Amino acid sequence: MSIQDPVGTSLLNKDFMVGYLDALSLVERLHRLLLDVIKDEFERVGVLEINAVQALLLFNIGDHEATAGELKSRGYYQGSNVSYNLKKLVEMGYMHHQRCEIDRRSVRVRLTEKGRHIRKVVAELFARQADGLRDKGVLGEDGISEITVSLKRMERYWADQIRYIY
């Protein structure tokens, strides 16, 4: 029998719970910081028309064609968020859109030359950051691999929770 605190966490697991909550908070902060880093880069190079979320969307689509549903199913974006941003990117000329032949309700998107330019800016930013992390000794090959493996395991656990618990 374990001793419980008022919220039901075993006192023996309290340190793990504190670490877990700290990790959750860190994931949120890192995502916001990533968006700020992209925003700052765009201000530096004079790209003020699109926001960081839209830039990440362009980066993630890359050389592929996709539908909003496919982007949502990959887990990158929430429903209304991706639809709104795709619409704006098409209106601003960063993406082409075309109705699917089979399902006329579905729209496939791909990057225009303008969109590929933004993707290149983001890719170069990420390459500089990766070099900086390695060159300054912040993370080496083993460190980045360990973080990636751990985050993928959390992703898999959370996905299983959604599929099988709820």
Buried (B, 14 or more C-beta within 10 A) or exposed (E): EEEEEEEEBEEEEEEEBEEEEEEEEEEEEEEEEBBEBBBEBBEEEEBEEBBBBBBBBBBBBEEEBBBBBBBBEEEBBEEEBBBBBBBBBBEBEBBEBEEEEEEEEBBBBBBBEBBBEBBEBBEEBBEEBEEEBBEEEEBEEEEBEEEEEEEEEBEEEEEEEEEEEE
